[in-house]
Amino acid sequence: MKAVFKNGGKQYIVQEGDVVYLEKLANEVGDTVTFDEVLMLDSKVGNPYVKGASVKGKVLKHGKQKKIRVYKYKQKSRSNRLTQGHRQPYTKVEITKIG
């Protein structure tokens, strides 16, 4: 059984047993998370959400993604050169039940 759910402004297509990297959640490691904003369940499409459907998962770990470099530069101006780094936090979730 496949489902499409919404979290953090993004949509994820999953099935039971999948491991998904989501935007950081406030839950602790080992907690169960329920996502109620299910957009599609198999071929059943909701308007906007499927009533009574939910996706449950288990939080495996929290972490940060690989660092990216952001370089800002303005031509013909020596003072406006700026290098920044950014690491996006994530939560690793294993999908346990779709129903």
C-alpha positions, -999 to +999 in steps of 0.1 A: +000+000+000+014+034-010+005+068+004+013+104-002+015+126+028+024+163+035+049+174+061+068+207+063+055+220+030+067+190+011+050+159-002+064+124+003+053+091-014+059+061+009+051+025+016+055+005+048+091-001+056+105+029+038+130+053+055+123+090+049+144+121+058+120+148+069+125+184+081+134+183+118+106+172+141+103+179+178+099+142+188+125+122+206+143+092+191+122+061+195+088+080+195+060+072+172+049+100+148+015+102+131+009+122+099-028+130+094-024+151+062-027+122+037-033+134+002-035+100-015-039+064-004-033+038-032-056+052-059-080+070-035-075+108-038-088+131-012-102+166-015-078+180-001-071+151+024-083+115+026-106+113+056-097+088+083-063+080+068-030+083+086+007+074+082+026+062+113+063+061+117+091+057+142+118+083+147+152+067+142+176+097+146+181+134+143+211+149+124+223+175+100+229+172+063+261+178+044+274+214+045+268+236+015+287+267+007+269+300-001+291+326-018+277+361-024+296+384-047+290+418-063+310+428-093+334+458-091+330+460-053+357+445-032+338+448+001+308+427-007+323+392-008+307+369+017+310+331+022+286+313+044+279+276+052+246+259+060+237+225+073+200+217+072+187+197+102+167+165+095+148+137+112+151+101+099+117+083+101+109+047+093+073+042+081+056+015+102+019+016+093-004+031+066-041+030+073 
